[in-house]
Amino acid sequence: MTQHRSAFRKLALTTFLFSLPLNAAFAQDATAVAERLKSVLAGQNLTLAWTSVTGDASEAVLEGTSIQMAGEGKPFSIGKLTLSGITEENRGFKIETITTEPYSLNEGPTKVEVSPLTLGNVTLPASDSTDLLASFLMYETANLDNVSVKIGDKQAFQMTNFAAEVTPPADGNAMEFTGSAEKFTADLTLVEDPQSKAAIEALGYQNISGDFQMEGTWQPTDGRMALSSYDVTVDNAGTLGMTFDLGGYTVEFLKSVQELQKKMAAQPEGTDNSAQGLAMLGLMQQLTFNGATVRFDDDSVTNKVLEYLAKQQNMTAKDIANQAKAIVPFLMMELNNPELSTQVTTAVTAYLDAPKSIEIAAKPASPVPFALLAASGMSNPKDLPKTLGLTVTANQD
C-alpha cells in the first residue's frame, strides 16, 4: 500500500509539473489573442485595456475591460469580455463570438440597462497581413437584445432585438451590410418644454413605437459607399427614409481621417484646431457625390399636424394647407430656378391635398467631386440645385 501511495504521489507531482508549461502556453495564447484585438482596435483610435486575461487557446476571458476613444477623457468600463471559439487562421485569429457582460448605469433618477452585445465570426488578421481590411475589426453578425432607459418608474426609451449582418468583400465583390431593430418605444410625456408637451398631447403621441431598417454596400477597392436604405418608422405617424451614394471612401481615406482625429485628440484642451479643420476639409474633397434622397411616407401625422395648427389659429385644416401652398412659390423665388420652383410647388400641393409621400432627390448626371460642390456653394449657391440634379416629387412609389 505504501508503494502504491508513493507511486500515486509521484504521478500526481509529475502531472502537476508537466501541466505547468501547458498552462503557461495556454495563458500565452489567450494573451496573444487579447493583444491582437487591442492592436486592431488601436488602429481605429480605440484603446482597449484589461486587468487580467485568463483562458486557453480556444477561449479567452478579459477581466476588468475598458475601452477609450481618442480624445475622450475617461475610459468606458465594459467589465468582462469573453472570446469564444478561437482558432488560428492565416497566422491571425478567427473568433466565433465576442460577448460583453450586461451593462447597467444609474445617475440620479435615470437608469440605463444594456443586455450583452455579441459579435459573431470576428476576424483578427496577422499584424503583417496584406489584406486590405487588416487594420479594421471585421465581424459578420452583431446582436443586442435590449437597451432600456428608465427615469424614475417610467420607461423613457427601449429598443429590442437589434441585429446587424456583414458580408465581407470577396472575389472582387463589395461588402454588404444590413441592420435593424425589431421595435423601439419612447415615452414623450417626459418632455419638459411646455410648448412641445402641448403639441405632443394634441397630436396623440404621448407614447410612440416603431422600428428601423438599413442596408448598404461598400467596395473598399474603389471606395464606393452606398446606403441603399435607412428607414425609421414611427407607428401611426410615418416613415423617414434616407439614402446616399459616395465615391472615394477608400481604406486610405479612412486611415487618413483616423490619423487626423488622433492628432486632434492629442492636442491640449483649448488649442486652436483650425489647421486640422482645414486638413479635414481637404480630405473631404477626395470624395465624390453620386446621389442622395430624403423621403417621408405619411401614416396620418400630416393631417394631425394640419388639424393642430388650424385649432391654434381658429381655422380649418384645409385653410392651413392652402396657406402653405400659396407661400411656397414666393419662398422658391430666391433660388431663381423656375423649373425647380414649379417642381416644388407641384409636389407640395399634391402632398397637402392627399398626403402619401414626398421625396427630395439629388441625382447628378455624373459623379460630382466634393471640391466642386464646395466651390459652387460658396461662389454661386443658386447653381447648386442644378449641379446636384435636385428634384422634388410627391405621392410616387
Secondary structure, DSSP 8 states (H G I E B T S, - for coil): -HHHHHHHHHHHHHHHHHHHHHHHHHHHHHHHHHHHHHHHHHTTTEEEE-SEEEE-SSEEEEEEEEEEETT-SS-EEEEEEEEEEEEEETTEEEEEEEEE--EEEEETTEEEEE--EEEEEEEE--TT---TTTTS-B-SEEEEEEEEEEETTEEEEEEEEEEEEEE---TT--EEEEEEEEEEEEEGGG---HHHHHHHHHHT-SEEEEEEEEEEEEETTTTEEEEEEEEEEETTTEEEEEEEEEE---HHHHHHHHHHHHHHHHS-TT---HHHHHHHHHHHTT-EEEEEEEEEEESSHHHHHHHHHHHHTT--HHHHHHHHHHHHHHHHGGGT-HHHHHHHHHHHHHHHHS-SEEEEEE--SS-EEHHHHHHHHHH-GGGHHHHHTEEEEES--
